[in-house]
Amino acid sequence: MDLSIILVNYKSTSLVLDCLESIYQQTNQYSFEIILVDNDSKDDCEEIVLKSYPSVIFLTMDYNAGFARANNAGIKIAKGEFILLLNTDTIVLDAAIDKSVTLLKKHPEAVGCGVQLLNTDGSTQISGAHFVKGGLNTLLPLPYLGKLIRWLGYQFKSTIPSITTIQDTIEVDWIVGAYMLIRKNSIEKAGPLDNDFFMYAEEIEWCARLRKQGKLLLFAEPRVTHIGGGTSGDYYSTTESQNGKNLWDAKGKQVMLSTMVRIRKQFGVGWFIIIAAAYLVEIPIFLMCLLIDTVVKNGKTKYQFKNIAAYSSNMMVVLKLFFTILLNKPHFYKVA
């Protein structure tokens, strides 16, 4: 078996069917198996999928295990020389899987690769990125402190870590989890995804370990449409336009927590304390700046006081788990 393709589903049968159709239409060069891991959707996905695609291996979790644990369950039974983690909200274009396997075979120094991810309108989206020391870029989503950090970055002419448009084959530090093609023997050496994660940031931490085994590359020619927020949108009731835009809803709470866990695991105690402190300091800064904006702009502000209240509530959840994260104890960091 050349390739094992692992899909993780949560109440997204229509996305699964579209994704599977594109895989079978566009993948002809290599032998492959498809392992569909269902996160306890409690619907008729299995019946519908197997009726159209009986060769799919349908693996059911008895709870919503999230991204890391579900993919690990698929990896455990995978038979392929290569493992492809593929989001269900993707459409494979122009033999992208065949092309990426061929290209990865030509780069024995690489342990894995990603491809050019596209928005539904054909424009390019972030496909991978470089690490920033201590994960300081994770402060950018903060409403006001993030703006200051972004401004300072521009003043010091810092390189933007995210790779949106791939001009040629490039080496990166991590690959977006929507499409990750990894050598199975590299996974055996680096270990699977970390089971502590529920959703978000897990592929970044994983890539940090995979990179110790070899290079991670992004290829320009293979292209895959990534709708974005497909499965997570079903869980968090968010739209594509809301995807990752704030830190004060249920999704934002999970993003904040997963970010803290990733920083601790990847960069250590010191950087975790610094990042957590910055998120905490944002609360009084948020309040002060919002009060000023409300007066100066006659109430026509980008943010509302309910946003700071919800952000503070989310931060309290993180603080409750502060010492668990600090001590790096095994824990399933699932909230909401």
C-alpha positions as CSV (number, residue, x, y, z in Angstrom):
1,M,0.0,0.0,0.0
2,D,1.5,3.3,-1.1
3,L,-0.8,5.7,0.8
4,S,-3.2,5.8,3.7
5,I,-5.5,8.8,3.6
6,I,-7.1,9.7,6.9
7,L,-10.2,11.8,7.2
8,V,-11.8,12.9,10.5
9,N,-15.5,13.6,10.5
10,Y,-17.9,15.3,12.8
11,K,-21.4,15.7,11.5
12,S,-20.2,16.8,8.0
13,T,-21.5,14.0,5.7
14,S,-21.9,16.3,2.7
15,L,-18.4,17.5,3.0
16,V,-17.1,14.0,3.3
17,L,-18.9,12.9,0.2
18,D,-17.5,15.8,-1.8
19,C,-14.0,15.2,-0.5
20,L,-14.2,11.4,-1.3
21,E,-15.4,12.1,-4.8
22,S,-12.5,14.4,-5.5
23,I,-10.0,11.8,-4.1
24,Y,-11.3,9.0,-6.2
25,Q,-11.5,11.2,-9.3
26,Q,-8.0,12.7,-9.0
27,T,-5.9,9.9,-7.5
28,N,-4.9,7.2,-10.0
29,Q,-1.1,6.8,-9.8
30,Y,-0.7,5.2,-6.4
31,S,-2.5,2.5,-4.4
32,F,-4.3,3.9,-1.4
33,E,-6.7,3.2,1.4
34,I,-9.1,5.7,3.0
35,I,-9.7,5.6,6.7
36,L,-12.6,7.7,7.8
37,V,-12.6,8.3,11.6
38,D,-16.0,9.5,12.9
39,N,-16.0,11.5,16.1
40,D,-19.3,10.2,17.5
41,S,-21.5,12.2,15.0
42,K,-24.5,10.1,16.0
43,D,-25.9,10.3,12.4
44,D,-26.2,8.1,9.3
45,C,-22.8,9.1,7.9
46,E,-21.5,5.5,7.9
47,E,-24.5,4.1,6.0
48,I,-24.4,6.9,3.4
49,V,-20.6,6.8,2.9
50,L,-20.3,3.1,2.6
51,K,-23.2,2.9,0.2
52,S,-21.3,5.0,-2.3
53,Y,-17.8,4.1,-1.3
54,P,-17.8,0.6,0.2
55,S,-13.9,0.3,0.2
56,V,-13.7,3.1,2.8
57,I,-12.5,1.9,6.2
58,F,-15.0,3.5,8.7
59,L,-13.7,3.8,12.2
60,T,-16.0,5.1,14.9
61,M,-14.9,6.8,18.1
62,D,-17.2,6.5,21.1
63,Y,-16.8,10.2,21.9
64,N,-15.8,13.4,20.2
65,A,-12.1,12.9,20.3
66,G,-11.1,15.9,18.3
67,F,-8.4,16.1,15.7
68,A,-5.3,14.6,17.3
69,R,-6.8,11.5,18.9
70,A,-9.0,10.7,15.9
71,N,-6.1,11.0,13.5
72,N,-3.9,8.9,15.8
73,A,-6.6,6.2,15.7
74,G,-6.4,6.2,11.9
75,I,-2.6,6.2,11.9
76,K,-2.5,3.2,14.2
77,I,-4.3,1.0,11.6
78,A,-2.8,2.6,8.5
79,K,-0.9,0.3,6.1
80,G,0.5,2.9,3.7
81,E,4.1,3.9,3.2
82,F,2.9,7.5,3.4
83,I,0.2,8.9,5.6
84,L,-2.0,11.8,4.4
85,L,-4.0,13.7,7.0
86,L,-6.7,15.4,4.9
87,N,-9.5,17.6,6.2
88,T,-13.0,16.7,5.1
89,D,-13.6,20.3,4.0
90,T,-11.1,19.9,1.1
91,I,-11.4,19.2,-2.6
92,V,-8.5,17.6,-4.3
93,L,-7.7,19.4,-7.6
94,D,-5.7,18.2,-10.7
95,A,-4.2,15.0,-9.3
96,A,-2.8,16.9,-6.3
97,I,-2.3,13.8,-4.1
98,D,-0.5,11.9,-6.9
99,K,1.7,14.9,-7.5
100,S,2.6,15.5,-3.8
101,V,3.5,11.8,-3.3
102,T,5.7,11.9,-6.4
103,L,7.4,15.1,-5.3
104,L,8.0,13.8,-1.8
105,K,9.6,10.7,-3.2
106,K,12.0,12.9,-5.0
107,H,13.1,14.6,-1.7
108,P,14.4,11.8,0.5
109,E,15.7,14.4,3.0
110,A,12.1,15.5,3.7
111,V,9.8,13.7,6.2
112,G,6.6,15.4,4.9
113,C,5.0,18.0,2.8
114,G,2.0,20.3,2.3
115,V,0.5,21.8,-0.8
116,Q,-0.9,25.1,-2.0
117,L,-4.2,25.5,-0.2
118,L,-6.9,27.6,-2.0
119,N,-10.0,29.4,-0.8
120,T,-13.2,28.6,-2.5
121,D,-12.8,31.6,-4.9
122,G,-9.4,30.2,-6.0
123,S,-7.3,32.7,-4.1
124,T,-4.4,31.3,-2.0
125,Q,-4.5,30.8,1.7
126,I,-2.0,30.1,4.4
127,S,-0.5,26.6,3.8
128,G,2.4,26.6,6.3
129,A,4.6,28.9,8.3
130,H,7.9,29.4,10.1
131,F,8.2,29.4,13.8
132,V,8.6,32.6,15.7
133,K,10.7,32.6,18.8
134,G,8.7,31.7,21.9
135,G,5.5,31.7,19.8
136,L,5.3,35.5,20.1
137,N,3.1,35.6,17.0
138,T,0.3,34.0,19.0
139,L,-0.2,37.4,20.6
140,L,-1.3,39.0,17.3
141,P,-5.0,38.0,17.8
142,L,-5.2,40.1,21.0
143,P,-7.5,43.0,20.2
144,Y,-5.2,45.9,21.3
145,L,-1.9,44.5,22.5
146,G,-1.8,42.5,19.3
147,K,-2.0,45.7,17.3
148,L,1.0,47.1,19.1
149,I,3.0,43.9,18.6
150,R,2.1,43.9,14.9
151,W,3.2,47.6,14.6
152,L,6.5,46.9,16.3
153,G,7.0,44.0,13.9
154,Y,6.6,46.3,11.0
155,Q,9.0,48.9,12.5
156,F,11.7,46.2,12.9
157,K,10.9,44.8,9.5
158,S,10.2,41.4,10.8
159,T,9.6,38.6,8.3
160,I,6.0,37.5,8.1
161,P,6.1,33.8,9.2
162,S,3.0,32.6,7.3
163,I,3.3,31.3,3.8
164,T,0.2,32.2,1.7
165,T,1.5,31.9,-1.8
166,I,4.0,29.2,-2.7
167,Q,6.3,30.3,-5.5
168,D,8.4,27.2,-5.6
169,T,9.3,24.3,-3.3
170,I,10.2,25.8,0.1
171,E,11.1,24.5,3.5
172,V,8.9,25.5,6.4
173,D,8.6,24.8,10.1
174,W,5.1,23.6,10.1
175,I,2.3,22.6,7.7
176,V,-1.4,23.5,8.0
177,G,-3.2,20.4,9.2
178,A,-5.8,20.5,6.3
179,Y,-3.3,18.6,4.1
180,M,-0.2,16.9,5.7
181,L,1.6,14.1,3.8
182,I,4.0,12.4,6.1
183,R,6.3,9.3,5.7
184,K,5.0,6.6,8.1
185,N,8.5,5.7,9.2
186,S,9.0,9.3,10.3
187,I,5.9,9.2,12.4
188,E,7.2,6.0,14.1
189,K,10.3,8.0,15.1
190,A,8.7,11.3,16.0
191,G,5.6,9.8,17.6
192,P,2.0,10.5,16.8
193,L,0.1,13.7,17.4
194,D,-0.1,14.6,21.1
195,N,-3.3,13.2,22.6
196,D,-3.5,16.1,25.1
197,F,-4.9,18.4,22.3
198,F,-8.6,18.4,21.3
199,M,-8.5,20.9,18.5
200,Y,-6.1,23.6,17.1
201,A,-2.3,23.9,17.4
202,E,-1.8,20.2,17.5
203,E,-0.3,20.0,14.1
204,I,2.2,22.8,14.9
205,E,3.5,21.0,18.0
206,W,3.7,17.7,15.9
207,C,5.6,19.4,13.2
208,A,8.2,20.7,15.7
209,R,8.9,17.0,16.5
210,L,8.8,15.8,12.9
211,R,11.3,18.4,11.9
212,K,13.9,16.7,14.1
213,Q,13.7,13.8,11.6
214,G,14.0,15.8,8.4
215,K,12.7,18.7,6.4
216,L,9.1,19.8,5.9
217,L,8.3,21.1,2.5
218,L,5.6,23.0,0.7
219,F,5.0,22.3,-3.0
220,A,3.6,24.9,-5.3
221,E,2.1,22.7,-8.1
222,P,-0.3,20.4,-6.2
223,R,-3.4,22.4,-5.2
224,V,-6.2,21.7,-2.9
225,T,-9.3,23.7,-2.1
226,H,-9.8,24.2,1.6
227,I,-13.2,25.5,2.6
228,G,-12.0,26.3,6.1
229,G,-13.8,25.8,9.4
230,G,-15.8,22.9,7.9
231,T,-15.9,20.3,10.7
232,S,-15.1,22.8,13.5
233,G,-17.8,25.1,12.2
234,D,-20.3,22.3,12.8
235,Y,-19.1,22.0,16.3
236,Y,-18.7,25.6,17.2
237,S,-21.5,27.1,15.0
238,T,-19.2,29.5,13.2
239,T,-19.1,30.5,9.6
240,E,-16.1,30.6,7.3
241,S,-16.0,34.4,7.7
242,Q,-15.8,34.1,11.5
243,N,-13.1,31.4,11.4
244,G,-10.4,32.4,13.9
245,K,-11.5,36.0,14.1
246,N,-12.0,36.5,17.8
247,L,-11.0,35.1,21.2
248,W,-14.3,35.6,23.0
249,D,-16.6,32.8,21.7
250,A,-16.5,29.1,22.4
251,K,-14.1,28.5,19.6
252,G,-11.9,31.3,20.8
253,K,-11.7,29.7,24.2
254,Q,-10.5,26.4,22.7
255,V,-8.0,28.3,20.5
256,M,-6.6,30.1,23.6
257,L,-6.2,26.9,25.6
258,S,-4.7,24.9,22.8
259,T,-2.2,27.8,22.1
260,M,-1.1,27.8,25.7
261,V,-0.6,24.0,25.7
262,R,1.4,24.2,22.4
263,I,3.7,27.0,23.7
264,R,4.4,25.0,26.9
265,K,5.2,21.8,25.1
266,Q,7.2,23.4,22.3
267,F,9.0,26.3,23.9
268,G,9.0,25.4,27.6
269,V,8.0,26.9,30.9
270,G,9.5,30.4,30.5
271,W,7.8,31.2,27.2
272,F,4.5,29.7,28.4
273,I,4.5,32.1,31.4
274,I,5.3,35.1,29.2
275,I,2.6,34.3,26.7
276,A,0.0,33.6,29.4
277,A,0.9,36.8,31.2
278,A,0.4,38.8,27.9
279,Y,-3.0,37.3,27.5
280,L,-3.9,38.2,31.1
281,V,-2.5,41.8,30.8
282,E,-4.7,42.2,27.7
283,I,-7.8,42.3,30.0
284,P,-7.1,45.8,31.6
285,I,-5.6,47.0,28.3
286,F,-8.8,45.9,26.5
287,L,-11.0,47.7,29.0
288,M,-9.0,50.9,29.0
289,C,-8.7,51.2,25.2
290,L,-12.4,50.3,24.7
291,L,-13.4,53.0,27.1
292,I,-11.3,55.5,25.2
293,D,-12.6,54.3,21.9
294,T,-16.2,54.6,23.1
295,V,-15.7,58.2,24.1
296,V,-13.6,59.3,21.1
297,K,-15.7,57.5,18.5
298,N,-19.1,58.2,20.1
299,G,-19.8,54.5,20.7
300,K,-19.0,53.4,17.1
301,T,-16.3,50.9,18.2
302,K,-15.1,47.7,16.6
303,Y,-15.4,45.9,19.9
304,Q,-18.2,45.9,22.6
305,F,-18.1,45.5,26.3
306,K,-19.6,42.1,26.0
307,N,-16.5,41.1,24.1
308,I,-14.2,41.9,26.9
309,A,-16.5,40.2,29.4
310,A,-16.4,37.0,27.3
311,Y,-12.7,37.3,26.7
312,S,-12.1,37.6,30.4
313,S,-14.3,34.5,31.0
314,N,-12.3,32.5,28.5
315,M,-9.1,33.6,30.1
316,M,-10.3,32.4,33.5
317,V,-10.8,28.9,32.0
318,V,-7.2,29.0,30.9
319,L,-6.0,30.2,34.3
320,K,-7.9,27.3,36.0
321,L,-5.7,24.9,34.0
322,F,-2.5,27.0,34.4
323,F,-0.6,24.6,36.7
324,T,-1.8,21.5,34.8
325,I,-0.2,23.1,31.7
326,L,2.8,24.3,33.5
327,L,3.6,20.9,34.9
328,N,2.9,19.3,31.5
329,K,0.7,16.7,33.0
330,P,-1.2,14.4,30.7
331,H,-4.7,16.0,30.2
332,F,-7.3,16.2,27.5
333,Y,-7.6,19.9,27.0
334,K,-11.1,20.0,25.6
335,V,-13.4,22.8,26.6
336,A,-16.9,23.9,25.5
